[in-house]
Amino acid sequence: MPDFARIRARAAERKGGEAVLNSLLGPVPDNASLANLSDDRVLSTMAERVFAAGFVWRVIEQKWPGFEEAFLGFEPKRLLFQPDDFWHELAADKRIVRNPQKIRSVRDNAVFVEQVAKEHGSFGKFLAAWPAGEQVGLTAYLGKHGSRLGGNTGQYLLRWLGWDTFIMSQDMILALRDAGLDIGEAATSKKDQAKIQAQINIWADDTGLPRAHISRILSMSIGVNHSADELRSYMGE
C-alpha cells in the first residue's frame, strides 16, 4: 500500500491545493464528547438518516422542524407511551414524509435507544465507549439491533452524530482498490470490510488524522472531480 501522503497530494491537486482540501475535511470528531448526547437527539438523527436514505436530503432537512413536532421531539420514553392510533395517524401527517415503513422504524428505534440507554446510561455513552478502531463492528451492531440502520445508513448516522466515521462510498472503495487493497468492487463482505478497517487504522496511526478525514481524502483523490463548492453544498455548508 502506498504512503498516504501520496494519496493526499493527489486529492489536494484535484481540489486546487492543500488549503482548499483542508477546508473540505470538516471538524475533527471527538468520540468522547458523545457521552453528553441526549437520547432524543440520537433518535432524531436516526430518524433523519432513515428518512433521507433514497430520498432528496435537502427536502428532509427543510421539513425537519415538522418532523420534530410530529414525533414529539423524539423523546424515546414519550413516544413509547403513545397508542397505536398515534402511529397510524402519522401516515397521513403532512408535516412529515408519509412513508409507513420508515415511520414504524422510529418506533422500533425508540425501543432500541431505550434498551441501550438502560444498559449503558445513555446511547451517547455507549457510542463514546466503543473503540474508535472498530467501526465495522459498531455498524454491524446498529444494523442488527436497529431498524433500517444497516449499510451506509448506519455509517451516515455515526458521521452525523459526530463519531469518527469513514464512509464506504464508491469513490472511497475505488481509491482503496487503486491503492492496492485486495477488496471487491462493492466491498460488502465481512472479509473486505475487515480489510478496509485495518487499512484505515494503519493510516490513522501513521498520520494522526481522524478516520473521517482519511475517508474524505480518499474519496476526493479519485473518481468524478466535484468542485469545492459542490462538496460544501453536499456537506450542508
Order of alpha helices (4+ residues) and beta strands (2+ residues): alpha-alpha-alpha-alpha-alpha-alpha-alpha-alpha-alpha-alpha-alpha-alpha-alpha-alpha
